[in-house]
């Protein structure tokens, strides 16, 4: 039997019980009402009063005696009748009073069952309504949650579609530029593959030497940076803190210039500079903004410039893409490429902050080697740079850190409780220092 059927059967039973109690209550009330008039019997006729009668002289003494005896007998009968009525009336009154009391008792006995059954019947109705409301709320909540789940799925699907469309668009634009460049560089007879009989003749591999194997995936990294690194305005605002380091400099080189936020900021400050990036799409994006950017490998480029030709070197979120041997060689070459007094700034993720390492560093598949602040500081110093400092940035807000226990402001703590709180807070501070310190840091130095 279903719960709904059980609820209906219980409702029917309580309704019948309540109706029966109400009928008994009405019957008891009518019995009390019928018993009330019995307490008010009709009083008997009054006893004749004796009075002086005028003696009829014609009747004589005998007639007078008869009349006197008759009056006495009538008075005696009236008194006897009153006495008899009084006894009968008293008995009837007692019986009527007993019946009335019995009716009152029966009436009172019917009141409680009526109230009880009415209360349980009303509770059943209320519980049924509450149950119905709860069921409606539960159904509504389930439908709302299902709608929210569908909305989240739809939003996620739309985000994937937008990302795919953006990647396809950038890939198409990149392929178009590569094709235009190849067509412009190749002789007419080497413009593309030709069909000769049953085979396809393709250009020699040297024709494609200008495009590296990763060129086709370059646009994906552009999309990746746009999604996870931040908007151009956010990055430009954050990198603006390094501008005072390069005041008065010229011929500044930015390694891994990306979308060109720092190059644009240098130009706005009147500092001449150029960028270098291995990602072809990033280079094209910067050139489209009117920035001077070279496409190529960082170490190869620095090895090709004259000693003392650069007035500064900047790289943000780049050195973690280098293998250790490559980075050490790059620092040695950069030392000779810079003029005396030129600044060097290398910003990177802080792997000593565990949240930054597990959340940001390992998310980027192009990262090659995490650099602890002490490690990068040592490598820069070992390459000959001086006035080396480490500047930590992007701290986690207090709301994102583990929370300490505040000492109670009420009753005094016992020594054991105070010691426990102190130990807990010390452990929280230690964990916060490891987990939620600063997400980024920069090594800033000079070539003296």
C-alpha positions as CSV (number, residue, x, y, z in Angstrom):
1,X,0.0,0.0,0.0
2,X,1.4,3.4,-1.0
3,X,1.9,6.2,1.5
4,X,-0.8,8.3,-0.1
5,X,-3.3,5.5,0.3
6,X,-2.3,5.0,3.9
7,X,-2.8,8.7,4.5
8,X,-6.3,8.7,2.9
9,X,-7.4,5.7,5.0
10,X,-6.2,7.3,8.2
11,X,-8.0,10.5,7.3
12,X,-11.3,8.6,6.7
13,X,-10.9,6.8,10.0
14,X,-10.3,9.9,12.0
15,X,-13.2,11.7,10.2
16,X,-15.6,8.9,11.1
17,X,-14.4,8.8,14.7
18,X,-14.9,12.6,15.0
19,X,-18.4,12.4,13.5
20,X,-19.4,9.6,15.9
21,X,-18.1,11.6,18.9
22,X,-20.0,14.7,17.7
23,X,-23.3,12.7,17.5
24,X,-22.8,11.3,21.1
25,X,-22.1,14.8,22.3
26,X,-25.3,16.2,20.8
27,X,-27.4,13.3,22.3
28,X,-25.9,14.0,25.7
29,X,-26.6,17.7,25.4
30,X,-30.3,17.0,24.4
31,X,-30.7,14.6,27.4
32,X,-29.5,17.3,29.8
33,X,-31.9,19.7,28.1
34,X,-34.8,17.3,28.6
35,X,-33.9,16.7,32.3
36,X,-34.0,20.4,33.2
37,X,-37.9,20.9,33.2
38,X,-38.4,18.0,35.7
39,X,-36.9,20.2,38.4
40,X,-39.8,22.6,38.2
41,X,-43.0,20.6,39.2
42,X,-46.5,22.3,39.4
43,X,-47.4,23.3,43.0
44,X,-50.7,21.7,44.5
45,X,-53.9,23.6,45.1
46,X,-53.9,25.7,48.3
47,X,-55.5,24.3,51.5
48,X,-59.0,25.7,52.1
49,X,-59.1,28.4,54.8
50,X,-61.5,28.0,57.7
51,X,-63.8,30.9,58.3
52,X,-66.8,31.9,60.3
53,X,-70.2,30.9,58.8
54,X,-73.5,32.3,59.8
55,X,-75.7,29.7,61.5
56,X,-78.9,29.0,59.6
57,X,-81.5,29.3,62.3
58,X,-83.9,27.1,60.3
59,X,-81.5,24.2,60.3
60,X,-81.0,24.0,63.9
61,X,-78.1,22.6,65.8
62,X,-78.0,19.3,63.9
63,X,-77.5,21.0,60.6
64,X,-74.8,23.1,62.0
65,X,-73.0,20.1,63.4
66,X,-73.1,18.4,59.9
67,X,-71.7,21.4,58.2
68,X,-68.9,21.7,60.8
69,X,-68.0,18.0,60.4
70,X,-68.0,18.4,56.6
71,X,-65.7,21.3,56.8
72,X,-63.4,19.5,59.1
73,X,-63.4,16.4,56.8
74,X,-62.6,18.6,53.8
75,X,-59.8,20.3,55.6
76,X,-58.5,16.9,56.7
77,X,-58.6,15.6,53.2
78,X,-56.8,18.7,51.8
79,X,-54.1,18.3,54.5
80,X,-53.7,14.6,53.8
81,X,-53.6,15.3,50.0
82,X,-50.9,18.0,50.5
83,X,-48.9,15.7,52.6
84,X,-49.2,12.9,50.0
85,X,-48.3,15.3,47.2
86,X,-45.4,16.6,49.1
87,X,-43.9,13.1,49.5
88,X,-44.5,12.2,45.9
89,X,-43.1,15.6,44.7
90,X,-40.0,15.1,46.8
91,X,-39.4,11.6,45.3
92,X,-39.9,12.9,41.8
93,X,-37.6,15.8,42.4
94,X,-34.9,13.5,43.7
95,X,-35.3,11.2,40.7
96,X,-35.3,14.2,38.3
97,X,-32.2,15.6,40.0
98,X,-30.5,12.3,39.7
99,X,-31.4,12.1,36.1
100,X,-30.1,15.6,35.6
101,X,-26.8,14.8,37.3
102,X,-26.5,11.6,35.3
103,X,-27.1,13.6,32.1
104,X,-24.5,16.2,33.1
105,X,-22.0,13.4,33.7
106,X,-22.8,11.8,30.4
107,X,-22.5,15.2,28.7
108,X,-19.1,15.8,30.3
109,X,-17.9,12.4,29.2
110,X,-18.8,13.2,25.6
111,X,-16.9,16.5,25.6
112,X,-13.4,15.1,25.9
113,X,-13.8,12.5,23.1
114,X,-15.2,15.2,20.8
115,X,-12.3,17.6,21.5
116,X,-9.7,14.8,21.2
117,X,-11.1,13.4,17.9
118,X,-11.5,17.0,16.6
119,X,-7.9,17.8,17.6
120,X,-6.5,14.6,16.0
121,X,-8.6,15.2,12.9
122,X,-7.2,18.8,12.6
123,X,-3.7,17.6,13.2
124,X,-4.1,15.1,10.4
125,X,-5.4,17.8,8.1
126,X,-2.5,20.1,9.1
127,X,0.1,17.4,8.7
128,X,-1.4,16.5,5.3
129,X,-1.1,20.1,4.2
130,X,2.4,20.4,5.7
131,X,3.4,17.2,4.0
132,X,2.0,18.4,0.7
133,X,3.8,21.7,1.1
134,X,7.0,19.9,1.9
135,X,6.6,17.6,-1.1
136,X,5.9,20.6,-3.3
137,X,9.0,22.4,-1.9
138,X,11.1,19.2,-2.4
139,X,9.9,18.8,-6.0
140,X,10.5,22.5,-6.6
141,X,14.0,22.3,-5.1
142,X,14.9,19.2,-7.2
143,X,13.6,20.9,-10.4
144,X,15.5,24.0,-9.6
145,X,18.7,22.1,-8.9
146,X,18.2,20.1,-12.2
147,X,17.7,23.4,-14.0
148,X,20.9,24.8,-12.5
149,X,22.9,21.7,-13.4
150,X,21.6,22.0,-17.0
151,X,22.5,25.7,-17.0
152,X,26.0,24.9,-15.7
153,X,26.5,22.2,-18.4
154,X,25.2,24.6,-21.0
155,X,27.6,27.3,-19.8
156,X,30.5,24.9,-19.8
157,X,29.6,23.7,-23.3
158,X,29.3,27.3,-24.5
159,X,32.7,28.1,-23.0
160,X,34.2,25.1,-24.8
161,X,32.6,26.1,-28.0
162,X,33.8,29.7,-27.7
163,X,37.3,28.4,-26.9
164,X,37.2,26.1,-29.9
165,X,35.9,28.8,-32.2
166,X,38.6,31.2,-31.0
167,X,41.3,28.6,-31.5
168,X,40.0,27.7,-35.0
169,X,39.9,31.4,-35.9
170,X,43.4,32.0,-34.8
171,X,44.6,28.8,-36.5
172,X,43.0,29.9,-39.7
173,X,44.6,33.3,-39.5
174,X,48.0,31.8,-38.7
175,X,47.6,29.3,-41.6
176,X,46.6,32.2,-43.9
177,X,49.7,34.2,-42.9
178,X,52.0,31.2,-43.3
179,X,50.6,30.4,-46.7
180,X,51.0,34.0,-47.9
181,X,54.6,34.1,-46.6
182,X,55.4,30.8,-48.3
183,X,53.9,31.9,-51.6
184,X,55.8,35.1,-51.4
185,X,59.1,33.4,-50.7
186,X,58.9,30.4,-53.0
187,X,59.5,30.6,-56.8
188,X,56.4,30.1,-59.0
189,X,57.2,26.5,-59.7
190,X,57.7,25.7,-56.0
191,X,54.6,27.5,-54.7
192,X,53.0,24.3,-53.6
193,X,52.5,20.6,-54.2
194,X,51.9,19.5,-57.7
195,X,50.3,16.4,-59.1
196,X,52.6,14.3,-61.4
197,X,51.0,11.2,-62.7
198,X,49.9,9.1,-59.7
199,X,52.1,10.8,-57.1
200,X,52.2,14.1,-55.3
201,X,55.4,16.1,-55.6
202,X,55.8,18.3,-52.5
203,X,58.4,21.1,-51.9
204,X,61.6,20.2,-50.3
205,X,61.8,20.3,-46.5
206,X,63.9,23.5,-46.7
207,X,60.9,25.4,-47.9
208,X,59.3,24.9,-44.5
209,X,62.4,25.6,-42.5
210,X,61.1,29.0,-41.5
211,X,58.2,27.5,-39.7
212,X,59.0,25.3,-36.7
213,X,57.0,22.2,-35.9
214,X,55.3,24.0,-33.0
215,X,54.1,26.9,-35.2
216,X,50.8,25.2,-35.9
217,X,50.1,25.1,-32.1
218,X,51.3,28.6,-31.4
219,X,47.8,30.0,-31.5
220,X,46.7,27.6,-28.8
221,X,49.2,29.1,-26.3
222,X,47.8,32.6,-27.1
223,X,44.4,31.4,-26.1
224,X,45.8,29.7,-23.0
225,X,47.4,32.9,-21.8
226,X,44.2,34.8,-22.4
227,X,42.3,32.3,-20.3
228,X,44.6,31.7,-17.4
229,X,47.2,34.5,-17.1
230,X,44.8,37.4,-17.1
231,X,43.6,40.2,-19.3
232,X,46.1,42.6,-21.0
233,X,45.0,45.4,-18.8
234,X,45.5,43.4,-15.6
235,X,49.0,42.2,-16.7
236,X,49.9,45.7,-17.8
237,X,48.9,47.1,-14.4
238,X,50.9,44.5,-12.6
239,X,54.0,44.9,-14.7
240,X,53.9,48.7,-14.3
241,X,55.6,48.2,-11.0
242,X,58.9,47.4,-12.8
243,X,59.0,50.5,-14.9
244,X,60.9,52.7,-12.3
245,X,63.8,50.1,-12.5
246,X,64.3,51.0,-16.2
247,X,64.0,54.8,-15.9
248,X,66.8,56.5,-17.9
249,X,67.5,53.3,-19.8
250,X,67.3,52.7,-23.5
251,X,67.6,49.7,-25.8
252,X,65.8,47.5,-23.3
253,X,65.1,43.9,-24.5
254,X,62.1,41.9,-23.2
255,X,62.5,38.1,-23.5
256,X,59.2,36.3,-24.1
257,X,57.3,39.6,-24.6
258,X,54.0,37.7,-25.2
259,X,51.2,40.1,-26.0
260,X,53.5,43.2,-25.5
261,X,52.0,44.7,-22.3
262,X,55.4,45.7,-20.9
263,X,56.8,46.9,-24.2
264,X,53.8,49.2,-24.6
265,X,54.3,50.5,-21.1
266,X,58.0,51.2,-21.8
267,X,57.0,53.2,-24.9
268,X,54.4,55.2,-23.0
269,X,57.2,56.1,-20.5
270,X,59.6,57.2,-23.2
271,X,61.9,54.2,-22.9
272,X,63.0,52.5,-26.1
273,X,62.8,48.8,-26.2
274,X,62.1,45.8,-28.4
275,X,60.7,42.3,-27.7
276,X,61.7,38.8,-28.5
277,X,59.3,35.8,-28.5
278,X,59.5,32.3,-30.0
279,X,55.8,32.1,-30.4
280,X,54.9,33.3,-34.0
281,X,51.3,34.2,-33.1
282,X,52.5,36.4,-30.2
283,X,55.0,38.1,-32.5
284,X,52.3,38.8,-35.1
285,X,50.0,40.1,-32.3
286,X,52.6,42.6,-31.1
287,X,53.5,43.7,-34.6
288,X,49.9,44.4,-35.2
289,X,50.0,46.8,-32.3
290,X,53.0,48.6,-33.8
291,X,55.6,47.2,-31.4
292,X,59.1,46.2,-32.5
293,X,59.3,42.5,-31.9
294,X,61.7,39.8,-33.2
295,X,60.7,36.1,-33.5
296,X,63.4,33.7,-32.3
297,X,65.1,31.8,-29.6
298,X,66.3,33.8,-26.6
299,X,69.8,32.3,-26.3
300,X,70.5,32.4,-30.0
301,X,69.4,36.0,-30.2
302,X,71.6,37.1,-27.3
303,X,74.6,35.3,-28.7
304,X,74.1,37.3,-31.9
305,X,74.1,40.8,-30.4
306,X,77.2,42.8,-29.8
307,X,78.6,43.1,-26.3
308,X,77.3,46.1,-24.4
309,X,74.6,46.8,-26.9
310,X,71.6,46.4,-24.5
311,X,70.6,48.9,-21.8
312,X,68.3,46.5,-19.9
313,X,66.9,43.0,-19.8
314,X,63.4,42.0,-18.7
315,X,61.6,38.7,-18.6
316,X,58.3,38.0,-16.9
317,X,57.1,34.5,-16.4
318,X,59.7,33.2,-18.9
319,X,62.7,31.6,-17.1
320,X,60.6,28.8,-15.8
321,X,60.3,27.6,-19.4
322,X,64.1,27.1,-19.6
323,X,66.1,24.0,-18.6
324,X,68.8,24.7,-15.9
325,X,71.7,24.5,-18.3
326,X,70.0,26.7,-20.9
327,X,69.2,29.3,-18.2
328,X,72.8,29.4,-16.8
329,X,74.2,29.9,-20.4
330,X,71.7,32.6,-21.1
331,X,72.7,34.5,-17.9
332,X,76.3,34.4,-18.9
333,X,75.6,35.7,-22.4
334,X,73.3,38.4,-21.1
335,X,76.0,39.7,-18.8
336,X,78.2,40.5,-21.8
337,X,75.3,41.8,-23.9
338,X,74.4,44.4,-21.3
339,X,76.2,47.7,-20.8
340,X,77.6,48.5,-17.3
341,X,74.9,49.9,-15.0
342,X,72.1,48.2,-16.9
343,X,69.3,46.5,-14.9
344,X,68.0,43.0,-15.2
345,X,64.7,41.8,-14.0
346,X,63.5,38.1,-14.0
347,X,60.0,37.5,-12.7
348,X,58.7,33.9,-12.2
349,X,56.2,31.8,-10.2
350,X,57.2,31.1,-6.6
351,X,57.3,27.3,-6.2
352,X,58.1,27.9,-2.5
353,X,54.4,28.8,-2.3
354,X,52.7,25.4,-2.6
355,X,49.4,26.8,-3.8
356,X,51.1,28.7,-6.6
357,X,53.1,25.6,-7.6
358,X,50.1,23.2,-7.6
359,X,47.6,25.6,-9.0
360,X,49.5,27.7,-11.5
361,X,52.9,26.2,-12.2
362,X,51.9,22.6,-13.2
363,X,48.8,23.9,-15.1
364,X,51.1,25.2,-17.9
365,X,52.5,22.3,-19.9
366,X,55.3,24.5,-21.3
367,X,56.9,25.0,-18.0
368,X,60.2,23.2,-17.8
369,X,61.8,23.8,-14.4
370,X,60.6,25.5,-11.2
371,X,63.0,28.0,-9.7
372,X,63.1,28.5,-6.0
373,X,63.9,32.2,-5.1
374,X,67.2,31.2,-3.5
375,X,68.2,29.2,-6.6
376,X,67.5,32.0,-9.1
377,X,69.2,34.6,-6.8
378,X,72.3,32.4,-6.7
379,X,72.4,31.8,-10.5
380,X,72.1,35.6,-11.2
381,X,74.8,36.3,-8.7
382,X,77.0,33.6,-10.0
383,X,76.7,35.0,-13.6
384,X,78.4,38.2,-12.3
385,X,75.4,40.5,-11.6
386,X,75.4,42.6,-8.4
387,X,73.0,44.5,-6.2
388,X,70.8,41.4,-6.3
389,X,67.5,41.6,-4.5
390,X,64.4,39.4,-4.4
391,X,61.0,41.1,-4.5
392,X,58.0,39.0,-3.6
393,X,54.6,39.9,-5.2
394,X,51.0,38.7,-5.5
395,X,50.3,37.8,-1.9
396,X,47.3,35.8,-1.0
397,X,44.6,37.7,0.8
398,X,43.8,36.9,4.5
399,X,40.4,35.6,3.5
400,X,42.1,32.8,1.5
401,X,44.4,31.7,4.3
402,X,43.8,29.3,7.1
403,X,42.2,31.1,10.0
404,X,43.7,31.4,13.5
405,X,41.7,30.9,16.8
406,X,41.1,34.2,18.6
407,X,41.5,33.9,22.4
408,X,38.2,33.9,24.2
409,X,36.9,37.2,25.5
410,X,34.7,35.7,28.2
411,X,35.8,33.4,30.9
412,X,39.5,33.0,31.5
413,X,41.2,30.1,29.8
414,X,42.8,27.3,31.6
415,X,46.6,26.9,31.1
416,X,45.9,23.8,29.0
417,X,43.4,25.6,26.8
418,X,45.7,28.6,26.3
419,X,48.6,26.3,25.4
420,X,46.5,24.4,22.9
421,X,45.3,27.6,21.2
422,X,48.8,28.9,21.0
423,X,50.1,25.7,19.5
424,X,47.2,25.6,17.0
425,X,47.8,29.2,15.9
426,X,51.6,28.6,15.5
427,X,50.8,25.6,13.2
428,X,48.3,27.7,11.2
429,X,50.9,30.5,10.7
430,X,53.5,27.9,9.6
431,X,51.1,26.3,7.1
432,X,50.1,29.7,5.8
433,X,53.7,30.5,5.2
434,X,54.1,27.4,3.1
435,X,50.7,27.2,1.4
436,X,49.6,30.8,0.9
437,X,52.6,33.2,0.9
438,X,53.4,35.1,-2.4
439,X,52.5,33.6,-5.8
440,X,55.3,35.4,-7.7
441,X,58.7,36.9,-7.1
442,X,61.3,38.8,-9.1
443,X,65.1,38.8,-9.0
444,X,66.3,42.4,-9.7
445,X,70.0,43.0,-10.3
446,X,72.5,45.2,-12.2
447,X,75.4,44.6,-14.4
448,X,78.1,46.8,-12.9
